[in-house]
Amino acid sequence: MKRKNSLFSRPAAKKPVKSREPLAYPETLEIERLSHEGRGVARHQGKTLFISGALPGETVRFSIDTKHRRFDEGHCVEVITPANERTDPVCPHYGVCGGCDLQHLAHDQQINAKQEIVLEQLQRLGKFRPEQIEAPITSPAWHYRRSARIGVNQLLRDGSPLIGFRRRGSSKLTQIEHCPVLAPALEQIMTGLREVLATADQFKEITHAELTQGDTEGALTLRVKKTPQPELCVKLQQLAESHNFKLYLDNGEQIRAYAGDAELFYQHAASGAEIHFKPGDFIQVNASVNQQMIDRALAWLTPSAEDSILDLFSGVGNFTLPLARQAGRVVGIEGVDEMVHRARDNVQRNQQNNCEFFRADLSKDLRAMAWYKQGFNKILLDPPRTGALEIIRQLQQHKADTVLYVSCNPAALARDGAELIRQGYRASRFCVMDMFPHTSHVESLALFERH
């Protein structure tokens, strides 16, 4: 019998580990490759060093920031031998602002580098490689973001506004005068917000601003601890209206329009589906890539009147509504009540009587759900970064012919793709998407077809 909390159950004492001498790095190192976080990877005496701001093939002088047992982290101080792909960053805040981390790599090379990183992770973690690698979905280099969260603070020393994004590697804000990745209207509102708040005596109750732009109107949503003074609200509303936006106030429990709701929607050009949304709803920030992504999803899934399609993590219907224009039946499943209500409204707006939405926690047992018991021959998955392993395991009994996986995390795709292959699928088609130019984030599409 095992005795707990006794000498019999205590592990044997470990021998003291001899301390090692700190590893001495040379003055310069050559960069071998990019990490999945967009940092240069170098090695010295068997230890890996991640160097931000460095590119493969470069020889750089560097400074160590943090030391760990298995790897160290540093940043590039000087490029001795630059890569051909190196370019001068456009943004004056680059290197301080934490929003972008790849502006020093030419834009047309960024997506190629990301493709290599994803394919390497699929091979190393998932032990598979897609049969057909298709052309990446590309994006305009600049002004691609139609939504953004901007921090707001009032400086103690003089009461002036501090408006911008988090600093790199910090929770503190940095003042942003110009952001070339924001859509022009969003950048103009950010500038105007600073000017309006500079005239106010007190605005500590405003903690950040959410900027969102639809096809015809936008929303300026201010997160507030309490409602600002009426005269300040009037000025903020005037700022919003001057850019065809509407002002909203979010107290953490409710988002309400200050003086009338905005008509927020975007249209998928090929299908004509109109996707309406509200401030606070999730939408893809890159309008151009989103259009192409839906187009490619339709091309790969080839929906027809004979198809019954299940769209998991469906949101407000970004994929569901365009699919319903061609498929016999589409069911969308989403975990957030508000998004399900919005999606059902979109069904009515689009007069799509072959489309239904239901709420479900897709990490739980779904076998009792009525929709789960229906048959589906095609499945689309657009999960969060954590992936969709639990639901993929549950869907095994459906034996769908085709599964299209929309990924924002290569490691999750590698793990979930390996499970689909174990179930009898093959990874037939793959592409990466330039959803977030100048950042290390990468999204991809992977099509799995049953043998």
C-alpha positions, 0 to 999 in steps of 0.5 A: 500500500502506498503511503501518502505524505510519508518518507516512502512516497517522497522522491529520491533527493536529486544531486545538485546540478553544476552551474554552467558558465554563461554562453559567450556569443561572438560579436556577429552571427549569421541568420539561418531562417525566420521563426513562426514569430517573424524573428531571425533564427541563429545558432551558436554552440548548439543553442538557438538565438531568436533575433528580432529585426533580422532576416535569413542570410544576414550577418548581424550585430545583436544585443541579448534581451532575455536568456533561457535554458534552451534558447535566448532572445535578442534584437538586431543592433546592426546589419553587417550583410543585408539580405536582398529582401530587406527594405526600409520600413515605411512607418515612422513608428516601426520598431517602437509600436507593437503592431507590425514586426515585418516591415523590414522585409519586402512585402512581396517576400513576406507571404512567401516566407510565411508559406514556408513557415506554415508548410514546415510546421505542417510537416514537423508537427502534423507529419503531412504536406498538402498535395497541391500548393496554390498561389497565395491570396494577396493583399494591398501593402497599405491601408488594408485594415478596416477595423482597429482598437486604439488605446486612449490615455490622458497624460498626468504631466499636462493633461494631453491625449496619448492615442496609439497602440501598445509598445513592442513587448509592453502594455504601455501605449506609444503615441501614433501620429501616422499608421499606414496600415489603417484604412484612410478614414480610420487614420483620419478619425484617429488624428481627429480624436487626438485633436478633439480630446486635446480641447477637453479638460478631462477624458480619463473615463475613455480607455480605448476606441474601436474603429470599424468601417463597413461598405458605406458607413463606419462606427467609432466606439469608445470604451468608457468607465462612465459617460463623458461630459455632454459637450465632449460627446457632441464634439466626438459625434461631430468628428464621427459624422464628418467621416460618415461614422456614428458614435457608440459608447461601450460601458463594458456591459452594453454598446449603445449608439449616441445619436442613431445607429450606423448601417454596418455591412459589407457585400460579397461581390461574387454572390451578392450576399450582404453581411450586416454586423454591429460594433463589437462583432467579429469581422475580418479586418482585411476586406480585400483578402476576405473577398478573395478568401470567400471566392476560393472557399466557394471554388474549392467546395464547389457547392451545388443544390445536392450539397448539405453544408455545415459551417462551424464557427460561423460568426455573422455568416461570412461564409454561410450566406455566400455558400447558401446562394449555391448549396442546397442547404447550409447550417451555421453554428456559432458559440456567441448568442449575439452573433447567432441573432445577427446571422439570423437577421442576415438570413432574413435580409438576404431572403435565404430560406435554405440557411439556418443558424444555431448556437452551440459550444463547439468544445462540448459534446454535441451529440444531443443537438438536433442539427448535429444529427442531420447529415452533411457531406461538406464541412467548413471550419473557421476556428479560433487560434485554439483550433477545432480538435474536439469538434473534428473528433465528434464529426468523424461519424458524419464521414463528410466528403470534404472538409475546408479548414480556415486557419489562423494558427499553423500549429493548430492546423497541423494538429487538427489536420493530422487528426483528419488524415487519421480519419481517412482524409487527404490534404489535397489543396492548400494556400496561405493568405496575406490577411495581415501584411507586415506582421508575422500573423499568417492565415491559410486554407486547407482542403481535406478530401476523403480517400 
